[in-house]
Amino acid sequence: MAKPNDNFKLNTKDVEHIECALRLLQASLQDDVSKKEIVNLLAKLYHQKVWYRPKENFVSG
């Protein structure tokens, strides 16, 4: 039996599209259980992101 692929090659734009689609789906749903599943999936995506900071000091504003 084949193993499912657990190694996806997505760029940042792909992930952005997936997150946007999930938020639209979440807004259109009435079922609280389904909404909670989507929130959990969005949280998984969020916590897998690698956040970068500039090496040099950056002051905005």
PDB file of N, H, CA, C and O in Angstrom:
ATOM      1  N   MET A   1       0.839  -1.180   0.000  1.00  0.00           N
ATOM      2  CA  MET A   1       0.000   0.000   0.000  1.00  0.00           C
ATOM      3  C   MET A   1       0.888   1.248   0.000  1.00  0.00           C
ATOM      4  O   MET A   1       1.891   1.300   0.712  1.00  0.00           O
ATOM      5  N   ALA A   2       0.528   2.222  -0.777  1.00  0.00           N
ATOM      6  H   ALA A   2      -0.287   2.180  -1.355  1.00  0.00           H
ATOM      7  CA  ALA A   2       1.330   3.431  -0.914  1.00  0.00           C
ATOM      8  C   ALA A   2       1.189   4.334   0.308  1.00  0.00           C
ATOM      9  O   ALA A   2       0.122   4.436   0.914  1.00  0.00           O
ATOM     10  N   LYS A   3       2.306   4.990   0.650  1.00  0.00           N
ATOM     11  H   LYS A   3       3.172   4.908   0.158  1.00  0.00           H
ATOM     12  CA  LYS A   3       2.306   5.954   1.748  1.00  0.00           C
ATOM     13  C   LYS A   3       1.840   7.312   1.227  1.00  0.00           C
ATOM     14  O   LYS A   3       2.154   7.676   0.094  1.00  0.00           O
ATOM     15  N   PRO A   4       1.096   8.067   2.039  1.00  0.00           N
ATOM     16  CA  PRO A   4       0.739   9.419   1.603  1.00  0.00           C
ATOM     17  C   PRO A   4       1.970  10.328   1.609  1.00  0.00           C
ATOM     18  O   PRO A   4       2.879  10.160   2.422  1.00  0.00           O
ATOM     19  N   ASN A   5       1.980  11.279   0.699  1.00  0.00           N
ATOM     20  H   ASN A   5       1.242  11.415   0.039  1.00  0.00           H
ATOM     21  CA  ASN A   5       3.077  12.238   0.618  1.00  0.00           C
ATOM     22  C   ASN A   5       2.959  13.218   1.779  1.00  0.00           C
ATOM     23  O   ASN A   5       1.929  13.876   1.928  1.00  0.00           O
ATOM     24  N   ASP A   6       3.994  13.325   2.599  1.00  0.00           N
ATOM     25  H   ASP A   6       4.831  12.791   2.478  1.00  0.00           H
ATOM     26  CA  ASP A   6       3.973  14.296   3.690  1.00  0.00           C
ATOM     27  C   ASP A   6       5.026  15.379   3.491  1.00  0.00           C
ATOM     28  O   ASP A   6       5.355  16.114   4.422  1.00  0.00           O
ATOM     29  N   ASN A   7       5.548  15.473   2.277  1.00  0.00           N
ATOM     30  H   ASN A   7       5.281  14.876   1.521  1.00  0.00           H
ATOM     31  CA  ASN A   7       6.553  16.475   1.959  1.00  0.00           C
ATOM     32  C   ASN A   7       6.059  17.283   0.755  1.00  0.00           C
ATOM     33  O   ASN A   7       6.189  16.846  -0.389  1.00  0.00           O
ATOM     34  N   PHE A   8       5.500  18.451   1.019  1.00  0.00           N
ATOM     35  H   PHE A   8       5.395  18.806   1.948  1.00  0.00           H
ATOM     36  CA  PHE A   8       4.952  19.290  -0.038  1.00  0.00           C
ATOM     37  C   PHE A   8       5.902  20.434  -0.335  1.00  0.00           C
ATOM     38  O   PHE A   8       6.544  20.969   0.569  1.00  0.00           O
ATOM     39  N   LYS A   9       5.991  20.804  -1.590  1.00  0.00           N
ATOM     40  H   LYS A   9       5.470  20.369  -2.325  1.00  0.00           H
ATOM     41  CA  LYS A   9       6.837  21.925  -1.987  1.00  0.00           C
ATOM     42  C   LYS A   9       5.929  23.080  -2.393  1.00  0.00           C
ATOM     43  O   LYS A   9       5.523  23.196  -3.549  1.00  0.00           O
ATOM     44  N   LEU A  10       5.622  23.925  -1.425  1.00  0.00           N
ATOM     45  H   LEU A  10       5.952  23.831  -0.486  1.00  0.00           H
ATOM     46  CA  LEU A  10       4.758  25.076  -1.646  1.00  0.00           C
ATOM     47  C   LEU A  10       5.553  26.346  -1.407  1.00  0.00           C
ATOM     48  O   LEU A  10       6.376  26.412  -0.493  1.00  0.00           O
ATOM     49  N   ASN A  11       5.303  27.355  -2.234  1.00  0.00           N
ATOM     50  H   ASN A  11       4.635  27.301  -2.976  1.00  0.00           H
ATOM     51  CA  ASN A  11       5.946  28.635  -1.972  1.00  0.00           C
ATOM     52  C   ASN A  11       5.018  29.499  -1.114  1.00  0.00           C
ATOM     53  O   ASN A  11       3.901  29.091  -0.798  1.00  0.00           O
ATOM     54  N   THR A  12       5.477  30.674  -0.744  1.00  0.00           N
ATOM     55  H   THR A  12       6.385  31.006  -1.001  1.00  0.00           H
ATOM     56  CA  THR A  12       4.698  31.516   0.167  1.00  0.00           C
ATOM     57  C   THR A  12       3.372  31.943  -0.450  1.00  0.00           C
ATOM     58  O   THR A  12       2.376  32.086   0.260  1.00  0.00           O
ATOM     59  N   LYS A  13       3.350  32.147  -1.751  1.00  0.00           N
ATOM     60  H   LYS A  13       4.159  32.031  -2.327  1.00  0.00           H
ATOM     61  CA  LYS A  13       2.101  32.540  -2.418  1.00  0.00           C
ATOM     62  C   LYS A  13       1.090  31.393  -2.379  1.00  0.00           C
ATOM     63  O   LYS A  13      -0.103  31.630  -2.189  1.00  0.00           O
ATOM     64  N   ASP A  14       1.547  30.169  -2.554  1.00  0.00           N
ATOM     65  H   ASP A  14       2.517  29.977  -2.708  1.00  0.00           H
ATOM     66  CA  ASP A  14       0.662  29.001  -2.472  1.00  0.00           C
ATOM     67  C   ASP A  14       0.010  28.913  -1.094  1.00  0.00           C
ATOM     68  O   ASP A  14      -1.198  28.699  -0.984  1.00  0.00           O
ATOM     69  N   VAL A  15       0.809  29.078  -0.053  1.00  0.00           N
ATOM     70  H   VAL A  15       1.790  29.252  -0.142  1.00  0.00           H
ATOM     71  CA  VAL A  15       0.288  29.014   1.316  1.00  0.00           C
ATOM     72  C   VAL A  15      -0.695  30.155   1.560  1.00  0.00           C
ATOM     73  O   VAL A  15      -1.710  29.970   2.232  1.00  0.00           O
ATOM     74  N   GLU A  16      -0.399  31.324   1.019  1.00  0.00           N
ATOM     75  H   GLU A  16       0.425  31.474   0.472  1.00  0.00           H
ATOM     76  CA  GLU A  16      -1.301  32.467   1.157  1.00  0.00           C
ATOM     77  C   GLU A  16      -2.659  32.169   0.512  1.00  0.00           C
ATOM     78  O   GLU A  16      -3.700  32.500   1.081  1.00  0.00           O
ATOM     79  N   HIS A  17      -2.654  31.550  -0.666  1.00  0.00           N
ATOM     80  H   HIS A  17      -1.809  31.281  -1.128  1.00  0.00           H
ATOM     81  CA  HIS A  17      -3.905  31.186  -1.338  1.00  0.00           C
ATOM     82  C   HIS A  17      -4.690  30.149  -0.534  1.00  0.00           C
ATOM     83  O   HIS A  17      -5.912  30.240  -0.421  1.00  0.00           O
ATOM     84  N   ILE A  18      -3.993  29.179   0.016  1.00  0.00           N
ATOM     85  H   ILE A  18      -3.000  29.105  -0.076  1.00  0.00           H
ATOM     86  CA  ILE A  18      -4.652  28.148   0.823  1.00  0.00           C
ATOM     87  C   ILE A  18      -5.295  28.771   2.057  1.00  0.00           C
ATOM     88  O   ILE A  18      -6.438  28.458   2.388  1.00  0.00           O
ATOM     89  N   GLU A  19      -4.562  29.655   2.741  1.00  0.00           N
ATOM     90  H   GLU A  19      -3.633  29.909   2.472  1.00  0.00           H
ATOM     91  CA  GLU A  19      -5.105  30.304   3.935  1.00  0.00           C
ATOM     92  C   GLU A  19      -6.324  31.160   3.592  1.00  0.00           C
ATOM     93  O   GLU A  19      -7.309  31.160   4.331  1.00  0.00           O
ATOM     94  N   CYS A  20      -6.264  31.881   2.485  1.00  0.00           N
ATOM     95  H   CYS A  20      -5.464  31.880   1.885  1.00  0.00           H
ATOM     96  CA  CYS A  20      -7.385  32.724   2.064  1.00  0.00           C
ATOM     97  C   CYS A  20      -8.612  31.867   1.760  1.00  0.00           C
ATOM     98  O   CYS A  20      -9.725  32.208   2.159  1.00  0.00           O
ATOM     99  N   ALA A  21      -8.409  30.761   1.058  1.00  0.00           N
ATOM    100  H   ALA A  21      -7.505  30.484   0.734  1.00  0.00           H
ATOM    101  CA  ALA A  21      -9.527  29.867   0.732  1.00  0.00           C
ATOM    102  C   ALA A  21     -10.138  29.271   1.994  1.00  0.00           C
ATOM    103  O   ALA A  21     -11.358  29.142   2.091  1.00  0.00           O
ATOM    104  N   LEU A  22      -9.307  28.911   2.952  1.00  0.00           N
ATOM    105  H   LEU A  22      -8.315  29.015   2.873  1.00  0.00           H
ATOM    106  CA  LEU A  22      -9.825  28.361   4.208  1.00  0.00           C
ATOM    107  C   LEU A  22     -10.626  29.402   4.980  1.00  0.00           C
ATOM    108  O   LEU A  22     -11.656  29.079   5.572  1.00  0.00           O
ATOM    109  N   ARG A  23     -10.162  30.647   4.979  1.00  0.00           N
ATOM    110  H   ARG A  23      -9.326  30.910   4.498  1.00  0.00           H
ATOM    111  CA  ARG A  23     -10.909  31.706   5.678  1.00  0.00           C
ATOM    112  C   ARG A  23     -12.257  31.971   5.005  1.00  0.00           C
ATOM    113  O   ARG A  23     -13.256  32.202   5.686  1.00  0.00           O
ATOM    114  N   LEU A  24     -12.286  31.938   3.676  1.00  0.00           N
ATOM    115  H   LEU A  24     -11.474  31.750   3.123  1.00  0.00           H
ATOM    116  CA  LEU A  24     -13.554  32.109   2.962  1.00  0.00           C
ATOM    117  C   LEU A  24     -14.507  30.959   3.264  1.00  0.00           C
ATOM    118  O   LEU A  24     -15.699  31.180   3.475  1.00  0.00           O
ATOM    119  N   LEU A  25     -13.995  29.749   3.287  1.00  0.00           N
ATOM    120  H   LEU A  25     -13.026  29.570   3.116  1.00  0.00           H
ATOM    121  CA  LEU A  25     -14.815  28.586   3.618  1.00  0.00           C
ATOM    122  C   LEU A  25     -15.333  28.688   5.044  1.00  0.00           C
ATOM    123  O   LEU A  25     -16.497  28.390   5.309  1.00  0.00           O
ATOM    124  N   GLN A  26     -14.482  29.103   5.950  1.00  0.00           N
ATOM    125  H   GLN A  26     -13.536  29.345   5.734  1.00  0.00           H
ATOM    126  CA  GLN A  26     -14.873  29.249   7.350  1.00  0.00           C
ATOM    127  C   GLN A  26     -16.005  30.266   7.496  1.00  0.00           C
ATOM    128  O   GLN A  26     -16.930  30.051   8.278  1.00  0.00           O
ATOM    129  N   ALA A  27     -15.940  31.361   6.756  1.00  0.00           N
ATOM    130  H   ALA A  27     -15.189  31.535   6.120  1.00  0.00           H
ATOM    131  CA  ALA A  27     -16.971  32.397   6.837  1.00  0.00           C
ATOM    132  C   ALA A  27     -18.303  31.916   6.278  1.00  0.00           C
ATOM    133  O   ALA A  27     -19.358  32.388   6.701  1.00  0.00           O
ATOM    134  N   SER A  28     -18.265  30.984   5.334  1.00  0.00           N
ATOM    135  H   SER A  28     -17.408  30.600   4.991  1.00  0.00           H
ATOM    136  CA  SER A  28     -19.507  30.531   4.707  1.00  0.00           C
ATOM    137  C   SER A  28     -20.168  29.370   5.443  1.00  0.00           C
ATOM    138  O   SER A  28     -21.318  29.035   5.159  1.00  0.00           O
ATOM    139  N   LEU A  29     -19.464  28.757   6.378  1.00  0.00           N
ATOM    140  H   LEU A  29     -18.530  29.029   6.609  1.00  0.00           H
ATOM    141  CA  LEU A  29     -20.008  27.597   7.085  1.00  0.00           C
ATOM    142  C   LEU A  29     -20.883  28.004   8.263  1.00  0.00           C
ATOM    143  O   LEU A  29     -20.676  29.050   8.878  1.00  0.00           O
ATOM    144  N   GLN A  30     -21.860  27.164   8.565  1.00  0.00           N
ATOM    145  H   GLN A  30     -22.028  26.314   8.066  1.00  0.00           H
ATOM    146  CA  GLN A  30     -22.727  27.377   9.720  1.00  0.00           C
ATOM    147  C   GLN A  30     -22.387  26.417  10.857  1.00  0.00           C
ATOM    148  O   GLN A  30     -22.659  26.706  12.022  1.00  0.00           O
ATOM    149  N   ASP A  31     -21.797  25.284  10.517  1.00  0.00           N
ATOM    150  H   ASP A  31     -21.576  25.049   9.571  1.00  0.00           H
ATOM    151  CA  ASP A  31     -21.504  24.224  11.479  1.00  0.00           C
ATOM    152  C   ASP A  31     -20.289  24.589  12.334  1.00  0.00           C
ATOM    153  O   ASP A  31     -19.208  24.835  11.800  1.00  0.00           O
ATOM    154  N   ASP A  32     -20.462  24.624  13.657  1.00  0.00           N
ATOM    155  H   ASP A  32     -21.341  24.424  14.090  1.00  0.00           H
ATOM    156  CA  ASP A  32     -19.376  24.994  14.561  1.00  0.00           C
ATOM    157  C   ASP A  32     -18.237  23.986  14.552  1.00  0.00           C
ATOM    158  O   ASP A  32     -17.075  24.360  14.712  1.00  0.00           O
ATOM    159  N   VAL A  33     -18.559  22.713  14.366  1.00  0.00           N
ATOM    160  H   VAL A  33     -19.503  22.409  14.236  1.00  0.00           H
ATOM    161  CA  VAL A  33     -17.517  21.681  14.348  1.00  0.00           C
ATOM    162  C   VAL A  33     -16.606  21.881  13.138  1.00  0.00           C
ATOM    163  O   VAL A  33     -15.385  21.791  13.260  1.00  0.00           O
ATOM    164  N   SER A  34     -17.187  22.150  11.983  1.00  0.00           N
ATOM    165  H   SER A  34     -18.179  22.224  11.883  1.00  0.00           H
ATOM    166  CA  SER A  34     -16.393  22.378  10.772  1.00  0.00           C
ATOM    167  C   SER A  34     -15.551  23.640  10.902  1.00  0.00           C
ATOM    168  O   SER A  34     -14.398  23.667  10.472  1.00  0.00           O
ATOM    169  N   LYS A  35     -16.124  24.683  11.494  1.00  0.00           N
ATOM    170  H   LYS A  35     -17.060  24.660  11.844  1.00  0.00           H
ATOM    171  CA  LYS A  35     -15.368  25.919  11.700  1.00  0.00           C
ATOM    172  C   LYS A  35     -14.168  25.673  12.603  1.00  0.00           C
ATOM    173  O   LYS A  35     -13.084  26.202  12.358  1.00  0.00           O
ATOM    174  N   LYS A  36     -14.358  24.875  13.643  1.00  0.00           N
ATOM    175  H   LYS A  36     -15.239  24.445  13.842  1.00  0.00           H
ATOM    176  CA  LYS A  36     -13.259  24.580  14.563  1.00  0.00           C
ATOM    177  C   LYS A  36     -12.161  23.787  13.863  1.00  0.00           C
ATOM    178  O   LYS A  36     -10.978  24.012  14.119  1.00  0.00           O
ATOM    179  N   GLU A  37     -12.537  22.864  12.983  1.00  0.00           N
ATOM    180  H   GLU A  37     -13.498  22.681  12.775  1.00  0.00           H
ATOM    181  CA  GLU A  37     -11.546  22.100  12.222  1.00  0.00           C
ATOM    182  C   GLU A  37     -10.714  23.022  11.340  1.00  0.00           C
ATOM    183  O   GLU A  37      -9.503  22.840  11.216  1.00  0.00           O
ATOM    184  N   ILE A  38     -11.358  24.009  10.727  1.00  0.00           N
ATOM    185  H   ILE A  38     -12.341  24.157  10.827  1.00  0.00           H
ATOM    186  CA  ILE A  38     -10.642  24.952   9.865  1.00  0.00           C
ATOM    187  C   ILE A  38      -9.714  25.829  10.698  1.00  0.00           C
ATOM    188  O   ILE A  38      -8.585  26.100  10.290  1.00  0.00           O
ATOM    189  N   VAL A  39     -10.180  26.273  11.856  1.00  0.00           N
ATOM    190  H   VAL A  39     -11.097  26.053  12.187  1.00  0.00           H
ATOM    191  CA  VAL A  39      -9.329  27.071  12.744  1.00  0.00           C
ATOM    192  C   VAL A  39      -8.095  26.269  13.149  1.00  0.00           C
ATOM    193  O   VAL A  39      -6.986  26.802  13.169  1.00  0.00           O
ATOM    194  N   ASN A  40      -8.283  24.997  13.471  1.00  0.00           N
ATOM    195  H   ASN A  40      -9.184  24.564  13.456  1.00  0.00           H
ATOM    196  CA  ASN A  40      -7.150  24.146  13.846  1.00  0.00           C
ATOM    197  C   ASN A  40      -6.177  23.964  12.684  1.00  0.00           C
ATOM    198  O   ASN A  40      -4.963  23.950  12.887  1.00  0.00           O
ATOM    199  N   LEU A  41      -6.702  23.826  11.476  1.00  0.00           N
ATOM    200  H   LEU A  41      -7.688  23.838  11.311  1.00  0.00           H
ATOM    201  CA  LEU A  41      -5.843  23.685  10.303  1.00  0.00           C
ATOM    202  C   LEU A  41      -5.063  24.974  10.042  1.00  0.00           C
ATOM    203  O   LEU A  41      -3.870  24.925   9.742  1.00  0.00           O
ATOM    204  N   LEU A  42      -5.729  26.124  10.152  1.00  0.00           N
ATOM    205  H   LEU A  42      -6.698  26.164  10.396  1.00  0.00           H
ATOM    206  CA  LEU A  42      -5.033  27.401   9.990  1.00  0.00           C
ATOM    207  C   LEU A  42      -3.950  27.570  11.052  1.00  0.00           C
ATOM    208  O   LEU A  42      -2.881  28.112  10.770  1.00  0.00           O
ATOM    209  N   ALA A  43      -4.219  27.112  12.259  1.00  0.00           N
ATOM    210  H   ALA A  43      -5.087  26.672  12.489  1.00  0.00           H
ATOM    211  CA  ALA A  43      -3.220  27.192  13.331  1.00  0.00           C
ATOM    212  C   ALA A  43      -2.008  26.323  13.009  1.00  0.00           C
ATOM    213  O   ALA A  43      -0.872  26.726  13.259  1.00  0.00           O
ATOM    214  N   LYS A  44      -2.242  25.133  12.457  1.00  0.00           N
ATOM    215  H   LYS A  44      -3.165  24.806  12.254  1.00  0.00           H
ATOM    216  CA  LYS A  44      -1.127  24.262  12.073  1.00  0.00           C
ATOM    217  C   LYS A  44      -0.251  24.938  11.020  1.00  0.00           C
ATOM    218  O   LYS A  44       0.976  24.896  11.103  1.00  0.00           O
ATOM    219  N   LEU A  45      -0.889  25.559  10.032  1.00  0.00           N
ATOM    220  H   LEU A  45      -1.886  25.593   9.964  1.00  0.00           H
ATOM    221  CA  LEU A  45      -0.130  26.265   9.000  1.00  0.00           C
ATOM    222  C   LEU A  45       0.667  27.410   9.608  1.00  0.00           C
ATOM    223  O   LEU A  45       1.837  27.604   9.278  1.00  0.00           O
ATOM    224  N   TYR A  46       0.036  28.161  10.489  1.00  0.00           N
ATOM    225  H   TYR A  46      -0.914  28.004  10.757  1.00  0.00           H
ATOM    226  CA  TYR A  46       0.687  29.314  11.116  1.00  0.00           C
ATOM    227  C   TYR A  46       1.926  28.887  11.902  1.00  0.00           C
ATOM    228  O   TYR A  46       2.977  29.520  11.800  1.00  0.00           O
ATOM    229  N   HIS A  47       1.804  27.826  12.675  1.00  0.00           N
ATOM    230  H   HIS A  47       0.950  27.312  12.757  1.00  0.00           H
ATOM    231  CA  HIS A  47       2.900  27.413  13.543  1.00  0.00           C
ATOM    232  C   HIS A  47       4.022  26.704  12.792  1.00  0.00           C
ATOM    233  O   HIS A  47       5.082  26.462  13.370  1.00  0.00           O
ATOM    234  N   GLN A  48       3.819  26.368  11.529  1.00  0.00           N
ATOM    235  H   GLN A  48       2.959  26.564  11.059  1.00  0.00           H
ATOM    236  CA  GLN A  48       4.884  25.764  10.730  1.00  0.00           C
ATOM    237  C   GLN A  48       5.663  26.800   9.933  1.00  0.00           C
ATOM    238  O   GLN A  48       6.667  26.473   9.299  1.00  0.00           O
ATOM    239  N   LYS A  49       5.210  28.040   9.961  1.00  0.00           N
ATOM    240  H   LYS A  49       4.394  28.306  10.476  1.00  0.00           H
ATOM    241  CA  LYS A  49       5.908  29.090   9.223  1.00  0.00           C
ATOM    242  C   LYS A  49       7.235  29.411   9.905  1.00  0.00           C
ATOM    243  O   LYS A  49       7.368  29.309  11.124  1.00  0.00           O
ATOM    244  N   VAL A  50       8.203  29.798   9.093  1.00  0.00           N
ATOM    245  H   VAL A  50       8.094  29.882   8.102  1.00  0.00           H
ATOM    246  CA  VAL A  50       9.495  30.234   9.604  1.00  0.00           C
ATOM    247  C   VAL A  50       9.521  31.750   9.471  1.00  0.00           C
ATOM    248  O   VAL A  50       9.454  32.286   8.365  1.00  0.00           O
ATOM    249  N   TRP A  51       9.618  32.428  10.595  1.00  0.00           N
ATOM    250  H   TRP A  51       9.672  31.992  11.493  1.00  0.00           H
ATOM    251  CA  TRP A  51       9.577  33.888  10.612  1.00  0.00           C
ATOM    252  C   TRP A  51      11.000  34.425  10.546  1.00  0.00           C
ATOM    253  O   TRP A  51      11.863  34.028  11.329  1.00  0.00           O
ATOM    254  N   TYR A  52      11.234  35.325   9.608  1.00  0.00           N
ATOM    255  H   TYR A  52      10.533  35.647   8.971  1.00  0.00           H
ATOM    256  CA  TYR A  52      12.557  35.900   9.408  1.00  0.00           C
ATOM    257  C   TYR A  52      12.602  37.315   9.950  1.00  0.00           C
ATOM    258  O   TYR A  52      11.632  38.068   9.864  1.00  0.00           O
ATOM    259  N   ARG A  53      13.747  37.655  10.506  1.00  0.00           N
ATOM    260  H   ARG A  53      14.535  37.044  10.576  1.00  0.00           H
ATOM    261  CA  ARG A  53      13.998  39.019  10.960  1.00  0.00           C
ATOM    262  C   ARG A  53      15.214  39.521  10.207  1.00  0.00           C
ATOM    263  O   ARG A  53      16.118  38.742   9.902  1.00  0.00           O
ATOM    264  N   PRO A  54      15.252  40.811   9.902  1.00  0.00           N
ATOM    265  CA  PRO A  54      16.440  41.344   9.237  1.00  0.00           C
ATOM    266  C   PRO A  54      17.672  41.215  10.140  1.00  0.00           C
ATOM    267  O   PRO A  54      17.565  41.322  11.362  1.00  0.00           O
ATOM    268  N   LYS A  55      18.829  40.987   9.537  1.00  0.00           N
ATOM    269  H   LYS A  55      18.915  40.900   8.544  1.00  0.00           H
ATOM    270  CA  LYS A  55      20.053  40.864  10.324  1.00  0.00           C
ATOM    271  C   LYS A  55      20.450  42.203  10.928  1.00  0.00           C
ATOM    272  O   LYS A  55      20.992  42.258  12.032  1.00  0.00           O
ATOM    273  N   GLU A  56      20.179  43.276  10.204  1.00  0.00           N
ATOM    274  H   GLU A  56      19.739  43.231   9.307  1.00  0.00           H
ATOM    275  CA  GLU A  56      20.502  44.613  10.698  1.00  0.00           C
ATOM    276  C   GLU A  56      19.279  45.195  11.387  1.00  0.00           C
ATOM    277  O   GLU A  56      18.153  44.749  11.167  1.00  0.00           O
ATOM    278  N   ASN A  57      19.516  46.198  12.224  1.00  0.00           N
ATOM    279  H   ASN A  57      20.430  46.560  12.403  1.00  0.00           H
ATOM    280  CA  ASN A  57      18.400  46.861  12.890  1.00  0.00           C
ATOM    281  C   ASN A  57      17.505  47.528  11.858  1.00  0.00           C
ATOM    282  O   ASN A  57      17.984  48.154  10.912  1.00  0.00           O
ATOM    283  N   PHE A  58      16.214  47.388  12.051  1.00  0.00           N
ATOM    284  H   PHE A  58      15.825  46.880  12.820  1.00  0.00           H
ATOM    285  CA  PHE A  58      15.238  47.974  11.138  1.00  0.00           C
ATOM    286  C   PHE A  58      14.230  48.759  11.956  1.00  0.00           C
ATOM    287  O   PHE A  58      13.570  48.212  12.839  1.00  0.00           O
ATOM    288  N   VAL A  59      14.114  50.047  11.657  1.00  0.00           N
ATOM    289  H   VAL A  59      14.650  50.492  10.940  1.00  0.00           H
ATOM    290  CA  VAL A  59      13.163  50.895  12.356  1.00  0.00           C
ATOM    291  C   VAL A  59      12.135  51.357  11.340  1.00  0.00           C
ATOM    292  O   VAL A  59      12.477  51.963  10.325  1.00  0.00           O
ATOM    293  N   SER A  60      10.886  51.068  11.618  1.00  0.00           N
ATOM    294  H   SER A  60      10.608  50.575  12.442  1.00  0.00           H
ATOM    295  CA  SER A  60       9.830  51.511  10.706  1.00  0.00           C
ATOM    296  C   SER A  60       8.998  52.569  11.399  1.00  0.00           C
ATOM    297  O   SER A  60       9.039  52.709  12.621  1.00  0.00           O
ATOM    298  N   GLY A  61       8.251  53.304  10.616  1.00  0.00           N
ATOM    299  H   GLY A  61       8.218  53.190   9.623  1.00  0.00           H
ATOM    300  CA  GLY A  61       7.358  54.279  11.216  1.00  0.00           C
ATOM    301  C   GLY A  61       7.708  55.600  10.823  1.00  0.00           C
ATOM    302  O   GLY A  61       7.057  56.560  11.237  1.00  0.00           O
TER     303      GLY A  61
END
